[in-house]
Amino acid sequence: MSFLRLEGLSKSFGNFVAVKDVNLEVEKGEFVSLLGPSGCGKTTTLQMIGGFVTPTEGKIFINGQDITEVKPNKRNLGIVFQSYALFHHMTIHDNVAFGLEMRKIEKTERDARVRETLSLVHLDEFAHRFPRELSGGQQQRVALARALVIRPEVLLLDEPLSALDAKIREDMRIELRAIQRTVGTTTILVTHDQSEAMAMSDRIAVMNNGKLVQVDQPHTAYEYPGDSFVTEFLGKSNMFAGIVKDVSDGLTAVDVAGVTVLAEGNQFEVEAAVNVSIRPEKIKFAKQSKGVIDGAIKARIFLGNQWVFQLDTPMGEFVVVSQNTGHEEAEEGHKAGLDWSAQDMRILPREAD
């Protein structure tokens, strides 16, 4: 049996349906991210788990117990907010100890658990400082320590890294994931940052318009998205509308603006309206007329570890990403062939206009 279970969870605000029939099972110790754009329902879902929003329909279970009607302070959940929500008049020790005091934990045990948790987040030496004396990353670790010290059954993270600058955010991803693995707490992260979700999660639950549209391991969701929305939300993709023209020998031929492209699989019938997509990093440059299609380079951008190219082709505009090998790459205005494998091309259902 799953440790955390959302069963038919829905929430409406008047006529607006924020979350619709969400079903999700999370195993004990698993790290799952609710991922999606603003307004997709991920934060409302987290707030329902936390008890801050009452579901219109559905149930929430933790370890087999129905907690749907249980008050937030009785759910034994640890919560880390985007804003940290630290008490600025209290020392770091007292901030972390606050939840234990509210639970009437005896002082000797309380102090021991605070020391243990501050050590876990590498803030042992900062116990007597105040939040204003710490960096943003350190304050976020204090917030994490405060959530973990009560030994919660589930840890809820609401956009916890979004207020940090890019370099600290990358470092905190690694650190937060390592801490979560050490303590083994079942964790739900809400984020709109696909890189963050894929870097930290055992599974990602992609949401759109209040619904769960795909739940998978990060690599699986990225390589085998279930629809066009997931494809475009999880990183960059070259996507084109086409019509299936032939299905044979495990391959599907799709006509895109007069160009035939091949993809593995036979899940669509001839004349089906589809989208085809391929990730920029899957495309290789080739000599003219030696690839799938030829194009003209209209822009290139150097990002240090990689080059990004924009090309005009008969199919439309392509973006190609090449790793920096230390050699000068093709210049703007040059023409080149673009080549890729049929196994890297994805065919997706196309919604009616």
N, C-alpha and C positions, 0 to 999 in steps of 0.2 A: 504494500500500500504506500502511496506517495505521502510525503511528510506534510507538504502544503498543497491544498487542492482548492481551486476556484471552479465552482460548478454553476454554469448558466448565469454568470455574473453580469448584471446590467445596471445602468444608472441613467435616469432621465432627469433633466432640469426643465420642467414645463414640457414644451413640445420638442425640446432639443434632446436627442439621444447621444449622450457622451460615450457610453460604453454599452456594447450590445452582445449579449450571450457569449461571454468569454469563458472558455473552459481551458484550464491549465493545471498540470500536475508537476510538482517540483519535488525532487528527491531530497532526503536529508543530506546536508552538506553541499548541495549543489549551488552554483552561482548562475543565476538566470537574469538576463537583461530584458526589460520591456523597452523596445526601441521603436521610435517612429517620429514623425514631424510634430510640430506644435499643433495642439488641438486634436491629436489622434486618440486620446483617451488613456494614455499610459499613466499620467500623474493621478487621474481620477481612480484608476485601478489600484494604484499604490495606496492612495488615501482610504479606499475601501478596505484593503488588507489591514491598514493601520487603525481603522475604526474611526477615522475623522469624517468620513462620508458614509452615509447609510445606503446600502444597495437598494435599488427599486425592485430588483428580482435577483434570485440566486443565493448561493451559500458559500461560506468560506470555512475551510477545515484546516486545523493544524494538528498533526499527529492523531488524526481520527476524531478530534473534538470539533464540534460546530461552534465557531466563535463569532458568527455573524452578528449576534446581538450583544456580545460582550463589550464592555466599555474599554476604550483605548488603554487605560492604565492597568487593566487586568489581563491584557493579552501577552505580556512578557515579550515585547518586541523592542529591538534596538533601532533607533531612527537617526539618520544623519541627513541634515538638510543642506541645501545649497548655500545658505547664509551662515552656516556653522551654528548659530543660535547659542553662542557661549555667554556666560555671565561675566561681564567685563569687570565687575567689582570683586570677583572671586579669583583666587589663585588657580593655577592649573590643577593642583591636587584637589581643591575643593570643588572645581567644576566636575572633575571625574567622579568624585565621591558623592555628588548630589543625589544621583539615582539610588545609591545604596542607603543614604540617610532616609530617603522617602520610604524605603522598604524596611526601615528599622533594623538594619544590619548593625551588629555590635561593633564598636569602634576598632578593636584590635583586628578583627577580620576585615573590616572596611579598609583600613590603612594597608593591610597586606594585599588586598585585591587591587587597590589603586596602584601600589608600587609595581605589582606584577603586570598590570595592563599598560602602565606608562612605559615599562621596560619593553613590552611587546611592540609598541609604536615608536620606540627609540627616543623617548622624551624623559627618561629618568632624571636627568640633570635639570629639568625645567619645572619641577613640581612646584616650586615656590615663586615662580614668575606669574605675571598676569598676561592675559591674552594679547594686550596691546604691545607686549614686549616680544611677541613671536611673529614669524613670517606667516604668510597665507598658508603655505603648505604645512607648517607646524600647527597652526590653528585647526586645520582640517584633521590632522592626526589626533588632536585633543578631542574634537567632536567624535571621531571614531572610537577613541578610548572610552569616552563617556557612554557610548552606545554599547560597547562590548563588555564593560565592567559588570553590568547587571546579568551577564550570561544569558542573553536572549535566545529564544527558540528560533526566531527569524530576524535577520538584520535587513532593514529597509534603507536604501540609499537613494535620495531624491536629488539627481543632478549634482552629486557631491563635489565634482571637480571643475564645474563650469566657471567658477569665479577665479580660478588660478590661471597664470600665464602659461603659454604653450609648453615651455621646457619643464616647468614644475609639474604641469598636468601629466606629461608623459612619464616622469619619474614616479608620480603618485599612483599611476595605473599599476606599475610593476609592484610598488610597495603594498598597495591596498590588496592586490590579488594574493601576494605572498602571505600577508597577515590573515586573510580569509582562509587560505589553505591550512595555515598553522592552527587556527582555532576551530575550523571545521563547521562554522555557523552557516546554516542555510541563508542564502543572500539573494535579495531582489534589488536590482539596480534599474532606475529609470534614467534614460538618457536619449537625446536626439543625435548623439555623436556616434556614427557607425563604427569609426575606428576604435573608440573607447569600448564599445560593447563587444566588438570582435576580439579585442586584445585581452579582455578580462573574463569573459563568460565561458561557462561550460556549454550553455545553449543561449540562443537569442530568440525572443518572441517578438516578431515584427508586427506592429499595429498600424492600421490605417482606417480612418473614419469610424473609430470606436470598435473595430473588430480585430481579432487576431488573424493575420493572413498567412503566416508561416512560423513554425517553431522548429528550429533545427540547431545543430552544432554550427558555429560560425563558418567553418570552411565549407560545409555542405550548403548552407544558405547562400554563400557568396558564389560558389561554383554551379549550384543547381537551384537558382531561384524559381519559385513557383509561379510568378507572374511578372508582368512588366514593372509594376510598382516596386517590388522587392529588388528587381534587377537594378533599377535606377537609384534606389535609395541606398543600397549597399555598394557604394563606390561608383566609379565612372563606367559607362558602357556606351558602345556604339549601337544604336537601335534603329531599325528600319522596318517599315511596313512592307509586307509582301504577300504573295499568293502561292500556295502549294501547287506545284506542277507535276510532281512525280514522287512516288514512294516505292522504293525497291531496294533489295539487298541491304537492309538495315540503314539506308540513307534516305533523307527527304530532300528533294530539290525545290527551292523556293525562288520565284521570280521577284526581284527587287528592282524596279525601274529599268527592266530589260536586261538585268544582269542575273545570271543563275548562280546561286550559292547553295552549298551542300551542308547538311548537318546530320549528325547521327540520330537515329530513332525513327519510329514510324507511328507516332501518336496522333498525327493529324491526317485527315483525308484530303485527297486531291481537290483543288479549288477552295480549300479553307483559307480564310483571311487570318493571317498570323503576323506576329512581329518576330524578327530575327535580331539577335544581339551577340556582340562579342566584346570582351574586355580589351581595353587599349593595350595592356601588357602582353596579350596573347598574339598580337600582330607583329610580324617581322617584315622588314624592308627586303625587297628583291629587285632584280633588274627589271626594267620595263618589259611588259608582256610575259614575264616569267612567274607572276603571282596570280592571285585570284582576280585582282583588279588593279588598274593603274590610277595614279593620282598626282596632283601637283601640290607641293608644300607651300602653304600660304602663310604659315607662322610657326615659329619654334621658340620654346622657352627652356632656359637652363635652370634646373632646380638643385644643382649640386650633385646629388646622387643619381639623377636621371634627367633625360630630355623629354619634353612633351611637344608633340608635333600636331598641327592641324593641317589636313589635306582636303582638297576638293576632288571628288570622284564622281563618276556617273551615277553612283548609288546615293550620293549626298556627302555631307561632311564627315570625315573620320578624325578621331583623336587616336594617336599612337604614342605609347610610352616606351622609351628605351633606356636601359640602365647605362649610366655613364661608365665607359670603359677607358676614359682618358684620351680618347681620340676625337677629333673634330667630326661632328655629325653633318648630315646633309643640310644644305642651306635653303633658305626661303627662295622660292622660284624654281627649284629643281623638281624634276619629275621622277617618280619611282613607282615600282610595283609594290603592292601590299599582298602579303601571303599569310595564310593561317590554316590550321587543320580543321577538318569537318567536326572532329570531336570537341573542339573549343567553341563552335558556334551553337547557340541555344535558340530553340524555337519556342515561342510563348503564345498563348491565346491572345487575340486582339479583341479588345472590347468594342462593341458597336458604337459608332459615332452618335 
